[in-house]
């Protein structure tokens, strides 16, 4: 299930590396910024077999820059560890309907799903930039998702068969983005993440969401 997501992430990171190589020359010392915190909005669509799925969430993110500038030519930058919490996470899916796969009926869809998500592991690389305002980055992250109903809504429609998915899912992801510093320690943050959603077979069935592309826009205070 991860193959499509891995291909998407590889292509995204290649584009990010090319953009950074074009704009980053001799790395200069970054301004003294150690901590960041701020709110964000997040939204996007499912890909491949989930184009009818749409996502929205909001929350807050915090990060800590852990290293000085590491000099590595166009890849020079600093490592940051972060976390985020989304008290509202929603998925909008097609209404419940039955599809026959051979003689077997399956229920698909289920309307709107609501839940809570936390991403306790965000590994981010902030590139050193000649610009005082524009700082690009790429990241890899892993999170947890709880929904009030089993997600996604796909179950075997047979008398006596329990629901096949789970209210608990995992959200491995990766993406690229940038900070735009409107002030020395205030930034607008924009990122695009490829997100995979899977229960790791906690339920009887694990259809998951192989890939979704989600845009995140936030604002951060630094110190």
ChimeraX commands (.cxc) that place a marker at each C-alpha (Angstrom):
marker #1 position 0.00,0.00,0.00 radius 0.5
marker #1 position 2.97,2.31,0.58 radius 0.5
marker #1 position 4.40,2.06,-2.96 radius 0.5
marker #1 position 2.36,4.92,-4.47 radius 0.5
marker #1 position 3.09,7.16,-1.48 radius 0.5
marker #1 position 6.83,6.48,-1.65 radius 0.5
marker #1 position 6.92,7.36,-5.34 radius 0.5
marker #1 position 5.06,10.60,-4.67 radius 0.5
marker #1 position 7.40,11.54,-1.82 radius 0.5
marker #1 position 10.49,10.78,-3.91 radius 0.5
marker #1 position 9.26,13.03,-6.72 radius 0.5
marker #1 position 8.37,15.81,-4.26 radius 0.5
marker #1 position 11.79,15.72,-2.61 radius 0.5
marker #1 position 13.55,15.81,-6.00 radius 0.5
marker #1 position 11.63,18.97,-6.92 radius 0.5
marker #1 position 12.49,20.52,-3.53 radius 0.5
marker #1 position 16.21,19.73,-3.92 radius 0.5
marker #1 position 16.26,21.31,-7.38 radius 0.5
marker #1 position 14.57,24.47,-6.10 radius 0.5
marker #1 position 16.97,24.78,-3.18 radius 0.5
marker #1 position 20.03,24.23,-5.37 radius 0.5
marker #1 position 18.85,27.04,-7.62 radius 0.5
marker #1 position 18.38,29.61,-4.85 radius 0.5
marker #1 position 20.95,28.61,-2.23 radius 0.5
marker #1 position 24.59,29.46,-2.87 radius 0.5
marker #1 position 27.14,30.05,-0.09 radius 0.5
marker #1 position 25.23,29.48,3.14 radius 0.5
marker #1 position 25.24,32.35,5.59 radius 0.5
marker #1 position 24.68,32.07,9.34 radius 0.5
marker #1 position 20.98,31.90,10.13 radius 0.5
marker #1 position 19.36,34.44,12.49 radius 0.5
marker #1 position 19.16,33.29,16.10 radius 0.5
marker #1 position 15.86,31.41,16.06 radius 0.5
marker #1 position 15.56,28.43,18.39 radius 0.5
marker #1 position 11.85,27.85,19.08 radius 0.5
marker #1 position 8.71,28.28,17.03 radius 0.5
marker #1 position 5.02,27.92,17.85 radius 0.5
marker #1 position 1.85,28.83,16.03 radius 0.5
marker #1 position -1.54,27.79,14.58 radius 0.5
marker #1 position -2.24,26.33,11.14 radius 0.5
marker #1 position -5.01,25.25,8.78 radius 0.5
marker #1 position -4.68,22.08,6.71 radius 0.5
marker #1 position -6.67,20.78,3.77 radius 0.5
marker #1 position -6.38,18.55,0.73 radius 0.5
marker #1 position -7.62,15.70,-1.40 radius 0.5
marker #1 position -7.11,12.00,-1.73 radius 0.5
marker #1 position -5.20,10.64,-4.72 radius 0.5
marker #1 position -5.35,7.59,-6.98 radius 0.5
marker #1 position -8.29,5.48,-5.72 radius 0.5
marker #1 position -9.35,8.11,-3.13 radius 0.5
marker #1 position -10.02,11.15,-5.32 radius 0.5
marker #1 position -13.49,11.42,-3.76 radius 0.5
marker #1 position -11.99,11.96,-0.30 radius 0.5
marker #1 position -11.40,15.51,0.98 radius 0.5
marker #1 position -9.67,16.55,4.21 radius 0.5
marker #1 position -9.72,19.54,6.56 radius 0.5
marker #1 position -8.12,20.14,9.94 radius 0.5
marker #1 position -6.70,22.87,12.13 radius 0.5
marker #1 position -4.28,22.87,15.02 radius 0.5
marker #1 position -1.04,24.18,16.45 radius 0.5
marker #1 position 2.58,23.25,15.84 radius 0.5
marker #1 position 5.74,23.73,17.91 radius 0.5
marker #1 position 9.36,23.14,16.95 radius 0.5
marker #1 position 12.86,23.34,18.36 radius 0.5
marker #1 position 15.96,23.96,16.22 radius 0.5
marker #1 position 18.54,21.48,17.51 radius 0.5
marker #1 position 21.70,22.21,15.50 radius 0.5
marker #1 position 23.78,25.14,14.28 radius 0.5
marker #1 position 24.06,25.54,10.51 radius 0.5
marker #1 position 25.55,22.40,9.00 radius 0.5
marker #1 position 27.59,23.39,5.94 radius 0.5
marker #1 position 26.98,21.06,3.01 radius 0.5
marker #1 position 26.95,23.26,-0.08 radius 0.5
marker #1 position 23.43,23.78,-1.45 radius 0.5
marker #1 position 22.06,21.42,1.22 radius 0.5
marker #1 position 23.39,23.49,4.13 radius 0.5
marker #1 position 20.89,24.03,6.89 radius 0.5
marker #1 position 19.66,23.26,10.39 radius 0.5
marker #1 position 17.79,20.29,11.85 radius 0.5
marker #1 position 14.51,20.99,13.66 radius 0.5
marker #1 position 12.33,18.65,15.71 radius 0.5
marker #1 position 8.63,19.42,15.92 radius 0.5
marker #1 position 5.19,18.22,17.00 radius 0.5
marker #1 position 1.66,19.24,16.12 radius 0.5
marker #1 position -1.83,18.68,17.48 radius 0.5
marker #1 position -5.07,18.86,15.49 radius 0.5
marker #1 position -8.10,18.98,17.83 radius 0.5
marker #1 position -10.37,18.93,14.77 radius 0.5
marker #1 position -9.67,16.56,11.89 radius 0.5
marker #1 position -12.32,15.81,9.27 radius 0.5
marker #1 position -12.59,13.64,6.17 radius 0.5
marker #1 position -15.41,14.13,3.67 radius 0.5
marker #1 position -16.12,10.91,1.78 radius 0.5
marker #1 position -18.81,9.72,-0.63 radius 0.5
marker #1 position -22.11,8.71,0.94 radius 0.5
marker #1 position -22.43,5.08,2.00 radius 0.5
marker #1 position -23.09,2.86,-1.00 radius 0.5
marker #1 position -22.77,-0.82,-1.85 radius 0.5
marker #1 position -20.44,-2.22,-4.50 radius 0.5
marker #1 position -20.43,-5.86,-5.55 radius 0.5
marker #1 position -16.99,-7.38,-6.04 radius 0.5
marker #1 position -17.95,-10.63,-7.69 radius 0.5
marker #1 position -20.88,-12.01,-5.68 radius 0.5
marker #1 position -19.75,-10.28,-2.47 radius 0.5
marker #1 position -21.33,-6.95,-1.42 radius 0.5
marker #1 position -19.07,-4.31,0.20 radius 0.5
marker #1 position -20.14,-1.06,1.77 radius 0.5
marker #1 position -18.07,1.96,0.70 radius 0.5
marker #1 position -17.97,5.55,1.85 radius 0.5
marker #1 position -19.76,6.94,4.84 radius 0.5
marker #1 position -20.06,10.73,4.59 radius 0.5
marker #1 position -18.17,12.94,7.05 radius 0.5
marker #1 position -15.71,11.54,9.60 radius 0.5
marker #1 position -14.55,13.62,12.58 radius 0.5
marker #1 position -11.58,12.99,14.81 radius 0.5
marker #1 position -8.43,14.15,16.55 radius 0.5
marker #1 position -4.85,13.83,15.34 radius 0.5
marker #1 position -1.41,14.26,16.88 radius 0.5
marker #1 position 1.94,14.16,15.08 radius 0.5
marker #1 position 4.56,13.61,17.80 radius 0.5
marker #1 position 7.49,13.13,15.41 radius 0.5
marker #1 position 8.38,15.78,12.81 radius 0.5
marker #1 position 11.94,15.77,11.46 radius 0.5
marker #1 position 12.49,18.96,9.47 radius 0.5
marker #1 position 15.53,20.30,7.61 radius 0.5
marker #1 position 15.53,24.12,7.30 radius 0.5
marker #1 position 17.82,25.11,4.44 radius 0.5
marker #1 position 20.32,27.92,4.97 radius 0.5
marker #1 position 19.32,30.71,2.61 radius 0.5
marker #1 position 20.83,33.96,1.37 radius 0.5
marker #1 position 17.41,35.49,1.76 radius 0.5
marker #1 position 16.56,37.05,5.13 radius 0.5
marker #1 position 12.88,36.31,4.57 radius 0.5
marker #1 position 12.55,33.08,2.60 radius 0.5
marker #1 position 13.65,29.79,4.26 radius 0.5
marker #1 position 12.69,26.54,2.45 radius 0.5
marker #1 position 12.50,23.18,4.21 radius 0.5
marker #1 position 11.62,19.53,3.76 radius 0.5
marker #1 position 10.39,17.09,6.39 radius 0.5
marker #1 position 9.37,13.55,7.29 radius 0.5
marker #1 position 6.83,12.89,10.02 radius 0.5
marker #1 position 4.64,10.29,11.68 radius 0.5
marker #1 position 1.34,10.74,13.46 radius 0.5
marker #1 position -1.69,9.11,15.06 radius 0.5
marker #1 position -5.35,9.62,14.15 radius 0.5
marker #1 position -8.50,8.82,16.15 radius 0.5
marker #1 position -11.95,9.12,14.57 radius 0.5
marker #1 position -15.33,8.80,16.23 radius 0.5
marker #1 position -16.32,6.17,13.64 radius 0.5
marker #1 position -14.22,3.53,11.93 radius 0.5
marker #1 position -12.29,5.08,9.04 radius 0.5
marker #1 position -12.35,4.60,6.13 radius 0.5
marker #1 position -15.94,3.38,5.90 radius 0.5
marker #1 position -15.48,0.10,4.06 radius 0.5
marker #1 position -16.95,-3.08,5.52 radius 0.5
marker #1 position -18.07,-6.47,4.30 radius 0.5
marker #1 position -21.86,-6.37,4.03 radius 0.5
marker #1 position -22.64,-9.84,5.35 radius 0.5
marker #1 position -24.84,-10.74,8.28 radius 0.5
marker #1 position -22.72,-11.29,11.37 radius 0.5
marker #1 position -19.55,-9.76,9.91 radius 0.5
marker #1 position -18.12,-6.96,12.10 radius 0.5
marker #1 position -16.89,-3.64,10.72 radius 0.5
marker #1 position -13.55,-4.16,9.05 radius 0.5
marker #1 position -11.69,-0.89,9.64 radius 0.5
marker #1 position -10.55,0.95,12.77 radius 0.5
marker #1 position -11.06,4.17,14.74 radius 0.5
marker #1 position -7.27,4.29,15.18 radius 0.5
marker #1 position -4.99,5.00,12.22 radius 0.5
marker #1 position -1.36,6.00,11.62 radius 0.5
marker #1 position -0.33,8.91,9.38 radius 0.5
marker #1 position 3.23,8.59,7.99 radius 0.5
marker #1 position 3.95,11.59,5.77 radius 0.5
marker #1 position 6.55,13.78,4.15 radius 0.5
marker #1 position 6.64,17.10,2.37 radius 0.5
marker #1 position 8.24,20.39,1.46 radius 0.5
marker #1 position 7.52,24.02,2.28 radius 0.5
marker #1 position 8.92,27.36,3.36 radius 0.5
marker #1 position 8.89,30.01,6.07 radius 0.5
marker #1 position 8.35,33.59,4.91 radius 0.5
marker #1 position 9.52,36.00,7.61 radius 0.5
marker #1 position 7.34,39.09,7.57 radius 0.5
marker #1 position 9.36,40.19,10.63 radius 0.5
marker #1 position 12.66,38.81,11.97 radius 0.5
marker #1 position 10.82,36.48,14.38 radius 0.5
marker #1 position 7.38,36.18,12.77 radius 0.5
marker #1 position 6.78,33.91,9.80 radius 0.5
marker #1 position 4.07,32.75,7.47 radius 0.5
marker #1 position 4.50,29.02,6.91 radius 0.5
marker #1 position 3.36,27.11,3.83 radius 0.5
marker #1 position 3.86,23.39,3.23 radius 0.5
marker #1 position 2.63,20.57,1.02 radius 0.5
marker #1 position 2.56,17.08,2.53 radius 0.5
marker #1 position 1.91,13.66,1.03 radius 0.5
marker #1 position 0.02,11.77,3.77 radius 0.5
marker #1 position -0.65,8.03,4.01 radius 0.5
marker #1 position -3.40,6.80,6.36 radius 0.5
marker #1 position -3.33,3.20,7.56 radius 0.5
marker #1 position -4.57,1.23,10.57 radius 0.5
marker #1 position -1.59,-1.18,10.35 radius 0.5
marker #1 position -4.22,-3.94,10.32 radius 0.5
marker #1 position -5.67,-3.04,13.73 radius 0.5
marker #1 position -9.04,-3.82,12.18 radius 0.5
marker #1 position -10.13,-6.92,10.29 radius 0.5
marker #1 position -9.49,-5.05,7.04 radius 0.5
marker #1 position -7.01,-2.29,6.21 radius 0.5
marker #1 position -8.07,-0.41,3.06 radius 0.5
marker #1 position -6.49,2.85,4.28 radius 0.5
marker #1 position -5.86,5.94,2.17 radius 0.5
marker #1 position -2.74,5.15,0.18 radius 0.5
marker #1 position -2.00,8.76,-0.66 radius 0.5
marker #1 position -3.40,12.24,-0.16 radius 0.5
marker #1 position -1.88,15.62,-0.91 radius 0.5
marker #1 position -2.52,18.27,1.73 radius 0.5
marker #1 position -1.71,21.97,1.92 radius 0.5
marker #1 position -0.82,23.50,5.29 radius 0.5
marker #1 position -0.80,27.25,5.97 radius 0.5
marker #1 position 0.21,28.67,9.35 radius 0.5
marker #1 position 1.78,31.54,11.26 radius 0.5
marker #1 position 4.66,31.15,13.74 radius 0.5
marker #1 position 6.22,33.13,16.56 radius 0.5
marker #1 position 9.96,32.50,17.06 radius 0.5
marker #1 position 12.31,33.12,19.95 radius 0.5
marker link #1:1,2 radius 0.2
marker link #1:2,3 radius 0.2
marker link #1:3,4 radius 0.2
marker link #1:4,5 radius 0.2
marker link #1:5,6 radius 0.2
marker link #1:6,7 radius 0.2
marker link #1:7,8 radius 0.2
marker link #1:8,9 radius 0.2
marker link #1:9,10 radius 0.2
marker link #1:10,11 radius 0.2
marker link #1:11,12 radius 0.2
marker link #1:12,13 radius 0.2
marker link #1:13,14 radius 0.2
marker link #1:14,15 radius 0.2
marker link #1:15,16 radius 0.2
marker link #1:16,17 radius 0.2
marker link #1:17,18 radius 0.2
marker link #1:18,19 radius 0.2
marker link #1:19,20 radius 0.2
marker link #1:20,21 radius 0.2
marker link #1:21,22 radius 0.2
marker link #1:22,23 radius 0.2
marker link #1:23,24 radius 0.2
marker link #1:24,25 radius 0.2
marker link #1:25,26 radius 0.2
marker link #1:26,27 radius 0.2
marker link #1:27,28 radius 0.2
marker link #1:28,29 radius 0.2
marker link #1:29,30 radius 0.2
marker link #1:30,31 radius 0.2
marker link #1:31,32 radius 0.2
marker link #1:32,33 radius 0.2
marker link #1:33,34 radius 0.2
marker link #1:34,35 radius 0.2
marker link #1:35,36 radius 0.2
marker link #1:36,37 radius 0.2
marker link #1:37,38 radius 0.2
marker link #1:38,39 radius 0.2
marker link #1:39,40 radius 0.2
marker link #1:40,41 radius 0.2
marker link #1:41,42 radius 0.2
marker link #1:42,43 radius 0.2
marker link #1:43,44 radius 0.2
marker link #1:44,45 radius 0.2
marker link #1:45,46 radius 0.2
marker link #1:46,47 radius 0.2
marker link #1:47,48 radius 0.2
marker link #1:48,49 radius 0.2
marker link #1:49,50 radius 0.2
marker link #1:50,51 radius 0.2
marker link #1:51,52 radius 0.2
marker link #1:52,53 radius 0.2
marker link #1:53,54 radius 0.2
marker link #1:54,55 radius 0.2
marker link #1:55,56 radius 0.2
marker link #1:56,57 radius 0.2
marker link #1:57,58 radius 0.2
marker link #1:58,59 radius 0.2
marker link #1:59,60 radius 0.2
marker link #1:60,61 radius 0.2
marker link #1:61,62 radius 0.2
marker link #1:62,63 radius 0.2
marker link #1:63,64 radius 0.2
marker link #1:64,65 radius 0.2
marker link #1:65,66 radius 0.2
marker link #1:66,67 radius 0.2
marker link #1:67,68 radius 0.2
marker link #1:68,69 radius 0.2
marker link #1:69,70 radius 0.2
marker link #1:70,71 radius 0.2
marker link #1:71,72 radius 0.2
marker link #1:72,73 radius 0.2
marker link #1:73,74 radius 0.2
marker link #1:74,75 radius 0.2
marker link #1:75,76 radius 0.2
marker link #1:76,77 radius 0.2
marker link #1:77,78 radius 0.2
marker link #1:78,79 radius 0.2
marker link #1:79,80 radius 0.2
marker link #1:80,81 radius 0.2
marker link #1:81,82 radius 0.2
marker link #1:82,83 radius 0.2
marker link #1:83,84 radius 0.2
marker link #1:84,85 radius 0.2
marker link #1:85,86 radius 0.2
marker link #1:86,87 radius 0.2
marker link #1:87,88 radius 0.2
marker link #1:88,89 radius 0.2
marker link #1:89,90 radius 0.2
marker link #1:90,91 radius 0.2
marker link #1:91,92 radius 0.2
marker link #1:92,93 radius 0.2
marker link #1:93,94 radius 0.2
marker link #1:94,95 radius 0.2
marker link #1:95,96 radius 0.2
marker link #1:96,97 radius 0.2
marker link #1:97,98 radius 0.2
marker link #1:98,99 radius 0.2
marker link #1:99,100 radius 0.2
marker link #1:100,101 radius 0.2
marker link #1:101,102 radius 0.2
marker link #1:102,103 radius 0.2
marker link #1:103,104 radius 0.2
marker link #1:104,105 radius 0.2
marker link #1:105,106 radius 0.2
marker link #1:106,107 radius 0.2
marker link #1:107,108 radius 0.2
marker link #1:108,109 radius 0.2
marker link #1:109,110 radius 0.2
marker link #1:110,111 radius 0.2
marker link #1:111,112 radius 0.2
marker link #1:112,113 radius 0.2
marker link #1:113,114 radius 0.2
marker link #1:114,115 radius 0.2
marker link #1:115,116 radius 0.2
marker link #1:116,117 radius 0.2
marker link #1:117,118 radius 0.2
marker link #1:118,119 radius 0.2
marker link #1:119,120 radius 0.2
marker link #1:120,121 radius 0.2
marker link #1:121,122 radius 0.2
marker link #1:122,123 radius 0.2
marker link #1:123,124 radius 0.2
marker link #1:124,125 radius 0.2
marker link #1:125,126 radius 0.2
marker link #1:126,127 radius 0.2
marker link #1:127,128 radius 0.2
marker link #1:128,129 radius 0.2
marker link #1:129,130 radius 0.2
marker link #1:130,131 radius 0.2
marker link #1:131,132 radius 0.2
marker link #1:132,133 radius 0.2
marker link #1:133,134 radius 0.2
marker link #1:134,135 radius 0.2
marker link #1:135,136 radius 0.2
marker link #1:136,137 radius 0.2
marker link #1:137,138 radius 0.2
marker link #1:138,139 radius 0.2
marker link #1:139,140 radius 0.2
marker link #1:140,141 radius 0.2
marker link #1:141,142 radius 0.2
marker link #1:142,143 radius 0.2
marker link #1:143,144 radius 0.2
marker link #1:144,145 radius 0.2
marker link #1:145,146 radius 0.2
marker link #1:146,147 radius 0.2
marker link #1:147,148 radius 0.2
marker link #1:148,149 radius 0.2
marker link #1:149,150 radius 0.2
marker link #1:150,151 radius 0.2
marker link #1:151,152 radius 0.2
marker link #1:152,153 radius 0.2
marker link #1:153,154 radius 0.2
marker link #1:154,155 radius 0.2
marker link #1:155,156 radius 0.2
marker link #1:156,157 radius 0.2
marker link #1:157,158 radius 0.2
marker link #1:158,159 radius 0.2
marker link #1:159,160 radius 0.2
marker link #1:160,161 radius 0.2
marker link #1:161,162 radius 0.2
marker link #1:162,163 radius 0.2
marker link #1:163,164 radius 0.2
marker link #1:164,165 radius 0.2
marker link #1:165,166 radius 0.2
marker link #1:166,167 radius 0.2
marker link #1:167,168 radius 0.2
marker link #1:168,169 radius 0.2
marker link #1:169,170 radius 0.2
marker link #1:170,171 radius 0.2
marker link #1:171,172 radius 0.2
marker link #1:172,173 radius 0.2
marker link #1:173,174 radius 0.2
marker link #1:174,175 radius 0.2
marker link #1:175,176 radius 0.2
marker link #1:176,177 radius 0.2
marker link #1:177,178 radius 0.2
marker link #1:178,179 radius 0.2
marker link #1:179,180 radius 0.2
marker link #1:180,181 radius 0.2
marker link #1:181,182 radius 0.2
marker link #1:182,183 radius 0.2
marker link #1:183,184 radius 0.2
marker link #1:184,185 radius 0.2
marker link #1:185,186 radius 0.2
marker link #1:186,187 radius 0.2
marker link #1:187,188 radius 0.2
marker link #1:188,189 radius 0.2
marker link #1:189,190 radius 0.2
marker link #1:190,191 radius 0.2
marker link #1:191,192 radius 0.2
marker link #1:192,193 radius 0.2
marker link #1:193,194 radius 0.2
marker link #1:194,195 radius 0.2
marker link #1:195,196 radius 0.2
marker link #1:196,197 radius 0.2
marker link #1:197,198 radius 0.2
marker link #1:198,199 radius 0.2
marker link #1:199,200 radius 0.2
marker link #1:200,201 radius 0.2
marker link #1:201,202 radius 0.2
marker link #1:202,203 radius 0.2
marker link #1:203,204 radius 0.2
marker link #1:204,205 radius 0.2
marker link #1:205,206 radius 0.2
marker link #1:206,207 radius 0.2
marker link #1:207,208 radius 0.2
marker link #1:208,209 radius 0.2
marker link #1:209,210 radius 0.2
marker link #1:210,211 radius 0.2
marker link #1:211,212 radius 0.2
marker link #1:212,213 radius 0.2
marker link #1:213,214 radius 0.2
marker link #1:214,215 radius 0.2
marker link #1:215,216 radius 0.2
marker link #1:216,217 radius 0.2
marker link #1:217,218 radius 0.2
marker link #1:218,219 radius 0.2
marker link #1:219,220 radius 0.2
marker link #1:220,221 radius 0.2
marker link #1:221,222 radius 0.2
marker link #1:222,223 radius 0.2
view
